[in-house]
Amino acid sequence: MLHHTVMYKLKQPVSENAVQLKKRFLEMPVIIDEIKEIKVGIDEFKTDRSFDVCLYIKLDSKEDYDNYKNNPFHLSVADFVKSICERAVAVDYTD
């Protein structure tokens, strides 16, 4: 399994942006078959070290990740992310 985790710091951490981002992320498994599991969280503590939104996706393989990454629907979500996101950090690992 490949685990893909990304945390996003929004330009303006307004709750509406975080909620909209979560909604768009949760639409992805309906369209992108490679996603086996998805979790999306919105930060509750709002500390200096906090990021605003966290995305976790489980896929079967690196090949499935490449298909997910290049899927037109994912690319449209990525464009939205770029419009509201200041910074992102990621970790990808297999088990």
HUBEL-V507034 format. One record per residue. N is the residue number from 0. PSI is psi in whole degrees, -180 to 180 (* if undefined). OMEGA is omega in whole degrees, -180 to 180 (none if undefined). NEAR is the number of other ideal C-beta (glycine too) atoms within 12 Angstrom. Layout:
n = {N | N}
psi = {PSI | PSI}
omega = {OMEGA | OMEGA}
near = {NEAR | NEAR}
This chain:
n = {0 | 1 | 2 | 3 | 4 | 5 | 6 | 7 | 8 | 9 | 10 | 11 | 12 | 13 | 14 | 15 | 16 | 17 | 18 | 19 | 20 | 21 | 22 | 23 | 24 | 25 | 26 | 27 | 28 | 29 | 30 | 31 | 32 | 33 | 34 | 35 | 36 | 37 | 38 | 39 | 40 | 41 | 42 | 43 | 44 | 45 | 46 | 47 | 48 | 49 | 50 | 51 | 52 | 53 | 54 | 55 | 56 | 57 | 58 | 59 | 60 | 61 | 62 | 63 | 64 | 65 | 66 | 67 | 68 | 69 | 70 | 71 | 72 | 73 | 74 | 75 | 76 | 77 | 78 | 79 | 80 | 81 | 82 | 83 | 84 | 85 | 86 | 87 | 88 | 89 | 90 | 91 | 92 | 93 | 94}
psi = {144 | 130 | 127 | 115 | 130 | 137 | 137 | 134 | 117 | 149 | -46 | 98 | 59 | 142 | -31 | -40 | -44 | -43 | -43 | -41 | -45 | -45 | -46 | -41 | -44 | -13 | -22 | -44 | -22 | -30 | -31 | 103 | -26 | -22 | 117 | -29 | 146 | 141 | 140 | 130 | 147 | 129 | 138 | -22 | -27 | 45 | 173 | -33 | -3 | 146 | 167 | -35 | 141 | 134 | 131 | 129 | 139 | 130 | 164 | -32 | 171 | -37 | -42 | -37 | -44 | -41 | -43 | -48 | -35 | 2 | 133 | -37 | -43 | -40 | -36 | -38 | -42 | -38 | -41 | -44 | -47 | -32 | -24 | -6 | 135 | -37 | 149 | 147 | 148 | 156 | 135 | 129 | 159 | 156 | *}
omega = {175 | 179 | -177 | -179 | 179 | 174 | -174 | 171 | -177 | 178 | 176 | -174 | 177 | -175 | 180 | 179 | -180 | 180 | 179 | 178 | 178 | 179 | -179 | 177 | -177 | 174 | -173 | -178 | 178 | -175 | -175 | -174 | -176 | -179 | -180 | 179 | 178 | 173 | 179 | 179 | 175 | -177 | 180 | -172 | 176 | 177 | -180 | -178 | -177 | 164 | -172 | -177 | 177 | 178 | 174 | 178 | 175 | 179 | -178 | -171 | 175 | 178 | 177 | 177 | 179 | 178 | 177 | -176 | -177 | 179 | -179 | 179 | 177 | 180 | 177 | 176 | 179 | 177 | 177 | 178 | -179 | -178 | -177 | -172 | 176 | -174 | 175 | 173 | -175 | 169 | 178 | -179 | 178 | 172 | none}
near = {20 | 27 | 26 | 35 | 25 | 30 | 27 | 36 | 26 | 31 | 18 | 14 | 25 | 16 | 17 | 15 | 25 | 32 | 20 | 23 | 39 | 29 | 18 | 29 | 34 | 25 | 21 | 35 | 25 | 14 | 20 | 27 | 16 | 29 | 34 | 22 | 20 | 30 | 22 | 30 | 24 | 29 | 23 | 13 | 12 | 16 | 10 | 8 | 11 | 19 | 29 | 37 | 39 | 28 | 39 | 26 | 34 | 25 | 32 | 22 | 18 | 18 | 13 | 26 | 27 | 17 | 21 | 33 | 26 | 15 | 25 | 15 | 24 | 32 | 18 | 17 | 35 | 25 | 14 | 24 | 32 | 17 | 18 | 28 | 27 | 19 | 18 | 24 | 17 | 20 | 16 | 24 | 15 | 15 | 8}
